[in-house]
Amino acid sequence: MDRQLIKFISLLDSEFRIAISTIYKTARGGYLVIRSKKDGRVLFVVQIGEIPPEKVQKYFDYALEKGARLYIHLPEGHISSFQSANEAKNQFGGAVLIGDYILSFSGIPLAAADEATLLQAAVKMGYTTDEYVLSAFDPRTIHEYKRLRQV
């Protein structure tokens, strides 16, 4: 596994733990899925934190679906699964396009926080910039991102 990927996963784990200890106190864990922007294939899936047994399948399925849906909408210029979200169909935000990868996460009971946590880690790794996040993403994600920056 690529060292940068291991470092990103470790940082995301740390960001998630900070987020749940300070803001999203009902969350315990979730799944991170990394896909190729080029062909949409899943490159990596990892559990972050501890997932309650009754939520394992739900979070796994949501994390996969968010990234797959974002991949399908890339030709339309989408950078976030919020742009194609449909809550009536259980299709939520929580996937973002960062460079050559689609990152998706499910585990915080607020989809904007799933995205914000991914973006916080991506900014800290230098994969994207604070300015880009604040100008390009859904206002709900930006609101949660700003909350995370303060902790």
Secondary structure, DSSP 8 states (H G I E B T S, - for coil): --HHHHHHHHHHHHHHHHHHHHT-TT--EEEEEEEETTT--EEEEEEEE---GGGHHHHHHHHHHHHHHHHHHGGGT--BGGGG-BGGGTB-S-EEEETTEEEEEE-SSSHHHHHHHHHHHHHHHTSS-HHHHHHHS-HHHHHHHHHHHT-
